[in-house]
Amino acid sequence: MASISALGVGSGLDLNGLVDQLKAAERQKLTPVLQQQSAQKTKISAYGRLESAMDRVNTSVKALNDASTFKQQKSTVTGSGVLATAGEKANPGRFEISVSQLARAGSAASQSVALDQVLTTTDTRLKLDFGATYTNGEFDSSAAPKSSYEIDIKAGSTLAQVRDQINADKESGVTASLVNDGTGYRLALSSKETGKDASLTGFSGLDGLSMDSTTVRPGQDAALNVNGIAITSKTNRVEGAIEGVTLDLTAVSESPAILVIERDNDSLKEAINNFVSNYNEMKSTVGRMTQFNGAGETSGELVGDRTVRTIENRLSRDISDSLAGGDITRLSEIGISIDERGRLKVDEEKLDAAVANDPEGLSAFFAGDSKEAGFAGRLSATLTTITSEDGIIKSSVISAEQRIDSLDKRKERMEASIERNVERYRRQFAQLDGMIAQMNSMSSYLGQQFDMLSNMQKK
């Protein structure tokens, strides 16, 4: 390689520069290959964006393929103390709700002891009593517990160790903590669940630790009134009192709260509009990718692409074909038409009327009576086929990747050929450099000889 770096020394010519120019000229042969590779990579990127757009359409279509979408109810509460959530099984109606008592968990604490005091010198069992009894609305501390549970406590346990052994027993029904009352520490126990039946009412069994009866706070059930009907609940979440409605009680009512259950037309219309919006966004994406801007201009990445044409034909068929068997057979019957660009256009007034007056008909049209029987099921099946792992988009991506691999191999072969040609140029220029150097040396020698003869003749 030393001779290559010394090109032009003998001749005085910029032979290295000439070699570089020839190499650059040779590498121009790679331009078509590189352009083809770039085009394939651009296609793969475009296919990815197309697939994402298709997935968004499919997500919105699947929502319309679910019959529950057409049965949504909404709840409105006026007043305080109650929150409400209506499910699809809820029936429209108006309810007056008063909360007279919130559900509460039971609790109790021990007498105060030193933190490091040993509470038992032998293995023993801590007994927990559950089940609060109320007589004339008042807690009856003398009533027998409804159930009991025992926890093994090891000999030599301190207050903190007793707490840890209680909390380690997942079936105990209580949680334990320590409270510093200023003179010592107390073991504080609380029921894990609310309601009078799950309420802790007392504990015993440790010689060095007794319960302070004044700290007992019995658990209680929630009490409410719905349209004059008295209802109790173990928790502040009341399910089933009103069919299909979940009530969350937050406070005792100062005045009755009014709950109104009605069909959620806004939610249904939003689901339909979401489908229209995603479909039109997908069509815009396809439009940009297939737009031809004229010779010499930058056009879309997928101009003339067979995959896109196939997809558009399939979707166009599903969108425009009628659906037999129901009162609604086409999108146009509910105010959704197809414009000249293939995008969906919504007649808000007509759609509002369909949503308000015929939700059952909309459900039959979009969701049908089986997974692929309705309009949404048919379209979703097509979209799923297009975007699946063995679908047309993935196949086109694989084909483009294989084309890139093939072009890579072709590029490697061409680069090897170019390097061989450049190396040949270097050897030829090295030979030329040597020949010119010899000729220059001979010219110089002859010039000297002629000068000597000339001087001799003058003398």
SESENU-337728 format. One record per residue (C-alpha): residue number from 0; residue in three letters; z, y, x. Coordinates in Angstrom, 1 decimal, m for minus. Layout:
BEGIN
     i    aa       pz       py       px
   NUM   ALA        Z        Y        X
...
//
This chain:
BEGIN
     i    aa       pz       py       px
     0   MET      0.0      0.0      0.0
     1   ALA      0.3      2.3      3.0
     2   SER     m3.4      2.7      3.2
     3   ILE     m3.5      3.7     m0.5
     4   SER     m0.9      6.4      0.0
     5   ALA     m3.0      7.7      3.0
     6   LEU     m6.3      8.0      1.0
     7   GLY     m8.3     11.0      2.2
     8   VAL     m6.6     11.4      5.6
     9   GLY     m9.7     10.2      7.4
    10   SER    m12.2     11.8      5.2
    11   GLY    m10.4     15.0      4.2
    12   LEU    m11.3     14.3      0.6
    13   ASP     m8.9     14.3     m2.3
    14   LEU     m9.4     10.6     m3.0
    15   ASN     m6.0     10.1     m4.5
    16   GLY     m6.9     12.7     m7.1
    17   LEU    m10.2     11.0     m7.8
    18   VAL     m8.4      7.6     m8.3
    19   ASP     m6.0      9.3    m10.7
    20   GLN     m8.9     10.8    m12.7
    21   LEU    m10.6      7.4    m12.8
    22   LYS     m7.3      5.8    m14.0
    23   ALA     m6.9      8.4    m16.7
    24   ALA    m10.5      7.7    m17.8
    25   GLU     m9.9      3.9    m17.9
    26   ARG     m6.7      4.4    m20.0
    27   GLN     m8.8      6.2    m22.6
    28   LYS     m9.9      2.7    m23.6
    29   LEU     m6.4      2.1    m24.9
    30   THR     m6.6      5.1    m27.4
    31   PRO     m8.1      3.0    m30.3
    32   VAL     m5.5      0.3    m29.8
    33   LEU     m2.6      2.8    m29.7
    34   GLN     m4.0      4.5    m32.8
    35   GLN     m4.2      1.2    m34.7
    36   GLN     m0.6      0.4    m33.7
    37   SER      0.6      3.8    m34.9
    38   ALA     m1.2      3.4    m38.2
    39   GLN      0.4      0.0    m38.7
    40   LYS      3.9      1.3    m37.9
    41   THR      3.3      4.2    m40.3
    42   LYS      2.3      1.7    m43.0
    43   ILE      5.5     m0.3    m42.4
    44   SER      7.6      2.9    m42.8
    45   ALA      5.7      3.8    m46.0
    46   TYR      6.2      0.3    m47.4
    47   GLY      9.9      0.7    m46.8
    48   ARG     10.0      4.0    m48.8
    49   LEU      7.9      2.4    m51.5
    50   GLU     10.3     m0.5    m51.8
    51   SER     13.3      1.8    m52.0
    52   ALA     11.6      3.7    m54.8
    53   MET     10.9      0.4    m56.6
    54   ASP     14.5     m0.7    m56.2
    55   ARG     15.7      2.6    m57.8
    56   VAL     13.4      2.0    m60.8
    57   ASN     14.6     m1.6    m61.1
    58   THR     18.3     m0.5    m61.0
    59   SER     17.7      1.9    m63.9
    60   VAL     15.6     m0.7    m65.8
    61   LYS     18.3     m3.3    m65.5
    62   ALA     20.8     m1.0    m67.2
    63   LEU     18.4     m0.9    m70.1
    64   ASN     18.1     m4.7    m70.1
    65   ASP     21.8     m4.9    m70.9
    66   ALA     22.6     m4.9    m74.6
    67   SER     26.0     m3.3    m73.9
    68   THR     24.2     m0.1    m72.9
    69   PHE     23.2      0.4    m76.5
    70   LYS     26.7     m0.2    m77.8
    71   GLN     28.6      2.3    m75.7
    72   GLN     31.3      4.2    m77.6
    73   LYS     33.1      7.3    m76.4
    74   SER     36.6      8.5    m77.2
    75   THR     37.9     12.0    m77.6
    76   VAL     41.7     12.7    m77.7
    77   THR     43.1     16.0    m79.0
    78   GLY     46.7     16.4    m78.1
    79   SER     49.0     15.1    m75.4
    80   GLY     50.8     11.9    m74.5
    81   VAL     47.8      9.5    m74.8
    82   LEU     44.6      8.7    m72.9
    83   ALA     42.0      6.5    m74.5
    84   THR     39.0      4.4    m73.3
    85   ALA     36.6      2.9    m75.8
    86   GLY     34.7     m0.3    m75.1
    87   GLU     31.5     m1.6    m76.7
    88   LYS     33.6     m3.5    m79.3
    89   ALA     35.3     m0.4    m80.6
    90   ASN     34.4      0.8    m84.0
    91   PRO     33.9      4.4    m84.9
    92   GLY     37.0      5.9    m86.5
    93   ARG     39.7      8.6    m86.4
    94   PHE     43.3      7.7    m85.4
    95   GLU     46.5      9.6    m85.4
    96   ILE     48.8      8.4    m82.6
    97   SER     52.4      9.3    m81.9
    98   VAL     54.4      8.1    m78.9
    99   SER     58.1      7.8    m79.4
   100   GLN     59.1      5.9    m76.3
   101   LEU     57.4      5.0    m73.0
   102   ALA     57.8      1.5    m71.5
   103   ARG     60.2      1.4    m68.5
   104   ALA     61.2     m1.1    m65.9
   105   GLY     64.9     m2.1    m65.5
   106   SER     67.0     m1.3    m62.4
   107   ALA     70.5     m1.8    m61.1
   108   ALA     72.4     m1.0    m57.8
   109   SER     75.3     m2.5    m55.9
   110   GLN     78.6     m0.9    m54.9
   111   SER     78.5      1.0    m51.6
   112   VAL     79.0     m1.0    m48.4
   113   ALA     78.5     m0.5    m44.6
   114   LEU     75.0     m1.1    m43.4
   115   ASP     76.1     m3.7    m40.8
   116   GLN     78.7     m5.4    m43.0
   117   VAL     78.2     m9.2    m43.3
   118   LEU     78.0    m10.0    m47.0
   119   THR     78.4    m13.8    m47.0
   120   THR     79.7    m16.2    m44.4
   121   THR     78.0    m19.2    m46.0
   122   ASP     74.6    m19.9    m47.5
   123   THR     74.7    m18.8    m51.1
   124   ARG     72.5    m17.8    m54.0
   125   LEU     71.9    m14.4    m55.5
   126   LYS     71.5    m14.6    m59.3
   127   LEU     69.3    m12.2    m61.1
   128   ASP     69.6    m11.7    m64.9
   129   PHE     66.7    m10.6    m67.0
   130   GLY     66.1     m9.5    m70.6
   131   ALA     67.5     m6.4    m72.2
   132   THR     68.9     m6.7    m75.7
   133   TYR     69.0     m3.6    m77.9
   134   THR     71.3     m3.3    m81.0
   135   ASN     70.5     m0.4    m83.3
   136   GLY     68.4      1.1    m80.6
   137   GLU     71.2      0.9    m78.0
   138   PHE     71.4     m1.4    m75.0
   139   ASP     73.9     m4.2    m75.5
   140   SER     75.3     m4.9    m72.1
   141   SER     77.5     m7.8    m73.5
   142   ALA     74.5     m9.8    m74.7
   143   ALA     73.6    m12.9    m72.8
   144   PRO     70.5    m12.7    m70.5
   145   LYS     67.3    m14.1    m71.7
   146   SER     66.5    m15.6    m68.3
   147   SER     67.8    m15.9    m64.8
   148   TYR     66.4    m16.4    m61.3
   149   GLU     68.2    m17.4    m58.1
   150   ILE     67.4    m16.4    m54.5
   151   ASP     68.7    m18.2    m51.4
   152   ILE     70.7    m15.9    m49.1
   153   LYS     71.5    m17.1    m45.6
   154   ALA     75.0    m17.0    m44.1
   155   GLY     75.8    m14.0    m42.1
   156   SER     73.3    m11.7    m43.9
   157   THR     73.8     m8.0    m43.8
   158   LEU     72.6     m5.6    m46.6
   159   ALA     69.3     m5.1    m44.9
   160   GLN     68.8     m8.8    m44.4
   161   VAL     69.6     m9.4    m48.1
   162   ARG     67.0     m6.8    m49.0
   163   ASP     64.4     m8.5    m46.8
   164   GLN     65.1    m12.0    m48.3
   165   ILE     64.7    m10.7    m51.8
   166   ASN     61.4     m9.0    m51.1
   167   ALA     60.1    m12.1    m49.3
   168   ASP     60.5    m14.0    m52.6
   169   LYS     57.3    m13.2    m54.5
   170   GLU     58.6    m14.9    m57.6
   171   SER     61.8    m12.9    m57.9
   172   GLY     60.5    m10.4    m60.4
   173   VAL     62.2     m7.5    m58.6
   174   THR     61.8     m5.2    m55.5
   175   ALA     64.7     m4.3    m53.3
   176   SER     65.5     m1.2    m51.3
   177   LEU     68.5      0.6    m49.7
   178   VAL     69.9      3.9    m50.9
   179   ASN     72.4      6.0    m48.9
   180   ASP     74.9      7.6    m51.3
   181   GLY     76.6      9.6    m48.5
   182   THR     79.5      7.2    m48.1
   183   GLY     77.6      4.0    m47.5
   184   TYR     74.6      2.0    m48.5
   185   ARG     73.7      0.4    m51.8
   186   LEU     71.2     m2.4    m52.6
   187   ALA     68.9     m1.0    m55.3
   188   LEU     66.9     m3.5    m57.4
   189   SER     64.0     m2.7    m59.8
   190   SER     62.0     m4.9    m62.1
   191   LYS     58.4     m5.3    m61.0
   192   GLU     57.2     m5.1    m64.6
   193   THR     58.0     m2.8    m67.5
   194   GLY     59.4     m3.8    m70.9
   195   LYS     62.7     m5.1    m72.1
   196   ASP     62.0     m8.8    m71.6
   197   ALA     61.1     m8.3    m67.9
   198   SER     64.0     m5.9    m67.4
   199   LEU     66.7     m6.6    m64.7
   200   THR     70.1     m6.4    m66.4
   201   GLY     72.4     m7.6    m63.6
   202   PHE     72.9     m9.6    m60.4
   203   SER     75.8    m11.6    m58.9
   204   GLY     76.6    m14.3    m56.4
   205   LEU     77.5    m12.5    m53.2
   206   ASP     81.2    m12.2    m52.5
   207   GLY     80.7     m9.1    m50.3
   208   LEU     78.4     m7.4    m52.7
   209   SER     79.1     m6.6    m56.3
   210   MET     77.0     m4.8    m58.9
   211   ASP     77.9     m1.3    m60.0
   212   SER     77.6     m1.6    m63.8
   213   THR     77.3      2.2    m64.2
   214   THR     73.9      2.0    m62.4
   215   VAL     72.2     m0.4    m64.8
   216   ARG     69.1      1.2    m66.4
   217   PRO     67.7     m1.3    m68.8
   218   GLY     64.0     m1.6    m69.2
   219   GLN     62.4     m0.9    m72.6
   220   ASP     59.2     m1.4    m74.5
   221   ALA     56.8      1.4    m75.4
   222   ALA     56.9      2.5    m79.0
   223   LEU     54.0      4.2    m80.8
   224   ASN     52.7      4.8    m84.2
   225   VAL     48.9      4.5    m85.0
   226   ASN     47.9      5.8    m88.5
   227   GLY     51.4      4.9    m89.8
   228   ILE     51.6      1.5    m88.2
   229   ALA     54.5      1.0    m85.8
   230   ILE     53.5     m0.8    m82.5
   231   THR     55.5     m1.9    m79.5
   232   SER     54.1     m2.8    m76.0
   233   LYS     55.6     m4.2    m72.9
   234   THR     53.6     m1.7    m70.8
   235   ASN     52.3      1.8    m71.2
   236   ARG     48.8      0.4    m71.2
   237   VAL     48.2     m0.7    m74.8
   238   GLU     45.2     m3.0    m75.4
   239   GLY     44.3     m4.5    m78.7
   240   ALA     46.3     m2.2    m80.9
   241   ILE     42.9     m0.6    m81.8
   242   GLU     40.1     m3.1    m81.4
   243   GLY     38.0     m2.3    m78.3
   244   VAL     40.2      0.6    m77.3
   245   THR     42.6      0.8    m74.4
   246   LEU     45.4      3.4    m74.8
   247   ASP     47.3      4.7    m71.8
   248   LEU     50.6      6.3    m72.8
   249   THR     51.6      9.2    m70.5
   250   ALA     54.4     11.0    m72.4
   251   VAL     56.5     11.1    m75.6
   252   SER     54.5     13.0    m78.1
   253   GLU     55.7     16.4    m79.4
   254   SER     53.1     16.1    m82.1
   255   PRO     50.6     13.4    m83.0
   256   ALA     47.5     13.1    m80.9
   257   ILE     44.1     12.7    m82.6
   258   LEU     41.8     10.0    m81.3
   259   VAL     38.1     10.0    m82.4
   260   ILE     35.9      7.0    m81.6
   261   GLU     32.1      7.5    m82.0
   262   ARG     28.9      6.1    m80.6
   263   ASP     28.1      7.5    m77.1
   264   ASN     24.5      8.7    m77.7
   265   ASP     24.6     10.9    m74.6
   266   SER     25.3      7.8    m72.4
   267   LEU     22.4      5.9    m74.0
   268   LYS     19.9      8.8    m73.6
   269   GLU     21.0      9.4    m70.0
   270   ALA     20.2      5.7    m69.2
   271   ILE     16.7      6.1    m70.7
   272   ASN     16.1      9.4    m69.0
   273   ASN     17.3      7.9    m65.7
   274   PHE     14.6      5.2    m66.0
   275   VAL     12.0      7.9    m66.7
   276   SER     13.1     10.0    m63.8
   277   ASN     13.1      7.1    m61.3
   278   TYR      9.8      5.8    m62.5
   279   ASN      8.2      9.3    m62.1
   280   GLU      9.8      9.7    m58.7
   281   MET      8.2      6.3    m57.7
   282   LYS      4.8      7.5    m59.0
   283   SER      5.1     10.7    m57.0
   284   THR      5.9      8.7    m53.9
   285   VAL      2.9      6.5    m54.4
   286   GLY      0.8      9.6    m55.1
   287   ARG      1.7     11.2    m51.8
   288   MET      1.1      8.0    m49.9
   289   THR     m2.4      7.5    m51.4
   290   GLN     m3.6     11.1    m51.5
   291   PHE     m6.9     11.7    m49.7
   292   ASN     m7.1     15.3    m48.3
   293   GLY    m10.7     15.2    m47.1
   294   ALA    m12.2     14.6    m43.7
   295   GLY    m10.3     16.1    m40.8
   296   GLU     m7.2     16.5    m42.9
   297   THR     m4.0     14.5    m42.8
   298   SER     m4.0     12.1    m45.8
   299   GLY     m1.4      9.7    m47.2
   300   GLU     m0.2      6.7    m45.2
   301   LEU     m1.5      4.2    m47.7
   302   VAL     m4.9      5.6    m48.7
   303   GLY     m7.0      2.8    m50.1
   304   ASP     m4.3      0.2    m49.5
   305   ARG     m4.8     m2.9    m51.5
   306   THR     m1.1     m3.6    m51.9
   307   VAL     m0.5     m0.3    m53.6
   308   ARG     m3.4     m0.8    m56.0
   309   THR     m2.1     m4.2    m57.0
   310   ILE      1.4     m2.8    m57.6
   311   GLU      0.1      0.1    m59.7
   312   ASN     m2.0     m2.2    m61.8
   313   ARG      0.9     m4.5    m62.5
   314   LEU      3.3     m1.7    m63.4
   315   SER      0.6      0.1    m65.5
   316   ARG      0.1     m3.0    m67.5
   317   ASP      3.8     m3.5    m68.2
   318   ILE      4.3      0.2    m69.1
   319   SER      1.4      0.5    m71.5
   320   ASP      1.2     m3.0    m73.1
   321   SER      2.8     m3.3    m76.5
   322   LEU      5.8     m5.6    m77.2
   323   ALA      5.4     m7.8    m80.2
   324   GLY      8.2     m8.8    m82.6
   325   GLY     10.2     m5.7    m83.2
   326   ASP     10.1     m2.4    m85.2
   327   ILE      9.5     m0.6    m81.9
   328   THR      6.6     m1.9    m79.9
   329   ARG      5.7      0.9    m77.5
   330   LEU      7.4      3.6    m75.5
   331   SER      5.3      6.2    m77.3
   332   GLU      7.1      5.3    m80.6
   333   ILE     10.4      6.7    m79.2
   334   GLY      8.9      9.8    m77.6
   335   ILE      7.9      8.6    m74.2
   336   SER      4.2      9.0    m73.4
   337   ILE      2.0      8.5    m70.3
   338   ASP      0.2     11.5    m68.9
   339   GLU     m3.1     11.7    m67.0
   340   ARG     m1.4     11.0    m63.7
   341   GLY      0.4      7.9    m65.0
   342   ARG      3.8      9.6    m65.1
   343   LEU      6.1      9.3    m68.1
   344   LYS      6.7     12.4    m70.3
   345   VAL      9.6     12.6    m72.8
   346   ASP      9.5     14.2    m76.2
   347   GLU     13.2     15.1    m76.4
   348   GLU     13.3     15.7    m80.1
   349   LYS     11.7     12.3    m80.9
   350   LEU     13.9     10.5    m78.4
   351   ASP     17.0     12.1    m79.8
   352   ALA     16.1     10.9    m83.2
   353   ALA     15.6      7.3    m82.0
   354   VAL     18.9      7.3    m80.1
   355   ALA     20.8      8.7    m83.0
   356   ASN     19.2      6.7    m85.8
   357   ASP     18.1      3.4    m84.4
   358   PRO     20.2      2.2    m81.4
   359   GLU     19.7     m1.4    m82.7
   360   GLY     15.9     m0.9    m82.6
   361   LEU     16.1      0.5    m79.1
   362   SER     18.2     m2.4    m78.0
   363   ALA     15.7     m4.9    m79.4
   364   PHE     12.9     m3.1    m77.7
   365   PHE     14.4     m2.6    m74.3
   366   ALA     16.8     m5.6    m73.9
   367   GLY     15.4     m8.0    m76.4
   368   ASP     17.3    m11.2    m77.2
   369   SER     16.9    m12.8    m73.7
   370   LYS     16.7    m11.8    m70.1
   371   GLU     12.9    m11.2    m70.0
   372   ALA     12.2    m10.8    m73.8
   373   GLY     12.3     m7.0    m73.9
   374   PHE     10.4     m4.2    m72.3
   375   ALA     13.1     m3.7    m69.6
   376   GLY     13.3     m7.4    m68.9
   377   ARG      9.5     m7.6    m68.5
   378   LEU      9.3     m4.6    m66.2
   379   SER     12.4     m5.7    m64.2
   380   ALA     10.8     m9.2    m63.6
   381   THR      7.7     m7.5    m62.3
   382   LEU      9.6     m5.1    m60.0
   383   THR     11.8     m8.0    m58.7
   384   THR      8.7    m10.0    m57.9
   385   ILE      7.2     m7.0    m56.1
   386   THR     10.3     m6.3    m54.0
   387   SER     11.5     m9.9    m53.4
   388   GLU     11.6    m11.5    m50.0
   389   ASP      8.4    m13.3    m50.7
   390   GLY      6.9    m10.4    m52.7
   391   ILE      3.8     m8.4    m52.1
   392   ILE      5.5     m5.6    m50.2
   393   LYS      7.3     m7.9    m47.8
   394   SER      4.1     m9.9    m47.3
   395   SER      2.3     m6.6    m46.4
   396   VAL      5.0     m5.6    m44.0
   397   ILE      4.8     m9.1    m42.3
   398   SER      1.0     m8.7    m42.1
   399   ALA      1.4     m5.3    m40.5
   400   GLU      4.0     m6.6    m38.0
   401   GLN      1.7     m9.4    m37.0
   402   ARG     m1.2     m6.9    m36.5
   403   ILE      1.1     m4.9    m34.2
   404   ASP      2.0     m8.0    m32.2
   405   SER     m1.7     m8.8    m31.9
   406   LEU     m2.4     m5.3    m30.8
   407   ASP      0.5     m5.5    m28.3
   408   LYS     m1.1     m8.5    m26.6
   409   ARG     m4.5     m6.9    m26.6
   410   LYS     m2.9     m3.8    m25.1
   411   GLU     m1.3     m5.8    m22.3
   412   ARG     m4.6     m7.5    m21.5
   413   MET     m6.4     m4.2    m21.4
   414   GLU     m3.6     m2.6    m19.2
   415   ALA     m3.9     m5.5    m16.7
   416   SER     m7.7     m5.0    m16.6
   417   ILE     m7.3     m1.3    m16.1
   418   GLU     m4.8     m1.9    m13.2
   419   ARG     m7.3     m4.3    m11.6
   420   ASN    m10.1     m1.7    m11.9
   421   VAL     m7.9      1.0    m10.4
   422   GLU     m6.9     m1.3     m7.6
   423   ARG    m10.6     m2.0     m6.9
   424   TYR    m11.3      1.8     m6.9
   425   ARG     m8.5      2.3     m4.4
   426   ARG     m9.9     m0.4     m2.1
   427   GLN    m13.4      1.0     m2.4
   428   PHE    m12.2      4.6     m1.7
   429   ALA    m10.1      3.2      1.3
   430   GLN    m13.3      1.7      2.7
   431   LEU    m15.2      4.9      2.0
   432   ASP    m12.4      6.9      3.7
   433   GLY    m12.7      4.7      6.8
   434   MET    m16.5      5.0      6.9
   435   ILE    m16.4      8.8      6.6
   436   ALA    m13.6      8.9      9.2
   437   GLN    m15.9      6.9     11.6
   438   MET    m18.9      9.1     10.8
   439   ASN    m16.8     12.2     11.4
   440   SER    m15.6     10.9     14.7
   441   MET    m19.1     10.0     15.8
   442   SER    m20.4     13.4     14.7
   443   SER    m17.7     15.0     16.7
   444   TYR    m18.6     12.9     19.8
   445   LEU    m22.3     13.7     19.5
   446   GLY    m21.5     17.3     19.1
   447   GLN    m19.5     17.3     22.3
   448   GLN    m22.3     15.5     24.1
   449   PHE    m24.9     18.0     22.9
   450   ASP    m22.7     20.9     24.0
   451   MET    m22.4     19.4     27.5
   452   LEU    m26.2     18.9     27.8
   453   SER    m26.8     22.4     26.6
   454   ASN    m24.4     23.8     29.2
   455   MET    m26.0     21.7     31.9
   456   GLN    m29.5     23.1     31.1
   457   LYS    m28.2     26.6     31.2
   458   LYS    m26.9     26.0     34.7
//
